[in-house]
Amino acid sequence: MGMVRTKPHGLGNCAQLGFTLLEVLVAVLILSLAYVAVLQNFSQSSANIFRLGKGMTADLRDGMALERQLRQENPSGEDLVVGQRFVLRKIAIDGGQLETVKVVKR
């Protein structure tokens, strides 16, 4: 009978079973950079939403004040055109930039 020689099971002969510490650290670094980018984008978006909300509130307030002024019987404002039956008046919000005209029956 002949002898069968087998290879010893040493570290040099087996396949790599896991990741090295360097590979794990590089993966963690890449994931943390992506996480920071996502958080920064989210923070900037929420700040923009807050700023837009404040601007919309001011615009809504000015629009409501203009509507109240237009619903008055005789709105105050300078007369732009005076006709036989109608007057065209310029209506402006105090301290605001909204302006419009209203046709008032004489």
Beta strands, then each sheet from edge to edge (+ up, - down):
strand 1: 78-82
strand 2: 86-92
strand 3: 99-105
sheet 1: 1+ 2- 3+
end
